[in-house]
Amino acid sequence: MSPTSKSPATDSVSQAPIEESGKTCGYSTKYLIIFSAATVIVITAVALTLFFVLQSAGTPEKLGGEGSEPGLLGATTQAPRKMSEEPTTLPDAPVNPTSPPSPPGTNEPPEEPTAGRPEVTETSATPQDSSGATEAPETSTTLSEPVDAPELSTVQPSTLDQPDELIYAQTLFRHGARAPDHKLSPELQKLFPNGKGKLTERGENTSILLGEFFRERYVESGFLDGNVDNKQMKWRSVDVSRCEKTAEYVARGMFQMENKIQIRVPDRDTDSLLNFPHGDCELTREYKKDICPLIFDRRRKHEHRNGFQNPKEIEENYETICQEFLKVRNLNNGIGNVTVIQAKFGRLMDKLLDDMRNAWNQYEDKKLLVKFRVYSTQDWVISGILEAFSLLSHIQSKEPREEPGYNTMILMELWKRNGRPFVKFYFKPEEFTQKNHKLQDLTDLVLRCQGSKDCPLENFTRCCDSTRIDEETLNEVCYPDPIEIEDDSDFVE
């Protein structure tokens, strides 16, 4: 066969690939280009859509506040970050003490982390990544995942949950009911077998009740050792029989035993705390001479307080008689005169306030031994201390205008709250004391306490600088000239 005879067959074979050159697997190149372009457009649109959606979902408002880092959609905590990075500073916010964490075992969702509250992620163990950078562990949770509340509190326990702790207490009380001071008639001797001026049976019983109040407050609560640890307590009485006996009966009610308490009774001539052994003090002499040059008859009767019926004339004018007598008593005490109050009661005030401060310092140094101090005293001392604290006028405006009654009590307590000391000042005007007796809280009326029922210790100890005095200064005030002056002491109750 000649070459020309084969050309048709050759042409037909060679044209086949030419006819299919514009197609790949049955699709033309034109269609592939169109399909690729459409695919790129769709992918671009989807990518843009996801970008804007994720950007909208990761705004700070969605993640708990301004300044937060973008997080995953639906997360309730921030995404973990490198601990070496500077943490974002969030504004402080007060912790609500009335909203404690849920107890273990509950299915309540945890609160979202807010500004001012510590994050668990910053206090957990921090593993390192392969590059050596320290990274916080993954702690993102959804609302359906409960969080163990006690674990949150152990990370950074709130001091608001710590109970107040009693550190120290001191009290002054007047003796119980007593017999008249003057000579007793044969009839009265039968009614007062203990003798004139002595504690009566009623006074013994009411003093035991006061001790039972202290027992419930300090012994049964565990503050004091119920077996009587005299290192924990200091008891002191003025050298007056009825005051000594009152202290003994208070101790009996407090510890349900006798003769176990050591009671210090200094000589009256040297006792500058519960007595004023400076009857010849020039300051007080001049004060009384200027106010009233008369000699006062201090005799008074206690029949109404010992259960006797006063004559009708006395009953009808009893309030007036008491008010007039109170004027005399206040004059003798120097009520209303800061200089006289400082001289007569400044030594005791100095002791009371110093002991409060020292108790706190010893507690911080873990050296506190004495936790309770007791002063068994008389009505004029109770009045003077109340005046030194600027509280007497308030009390006399509320209570009957009389001198403090039998078993009247002042109580000061030093407490700790959140590591800080504060003081409570209480007053009990009633003679009879219940175990759960409701005391008058006068703390907010003490100067420098600024109306607070929980007075900071620093403020409390600076309340009464004008009515405190040391022994050396007192001697300088009372005896500016070394001249012996006749003793006209009239402060024996």
Summary of the structure (lengths in Angstrom):
residues: 493
radius of gyration: 43.0
end to end distance: 162.2
largest distance: 178.0
contacts: 1357
relative contact order: 0.10
helix: 41%
strand: 11%
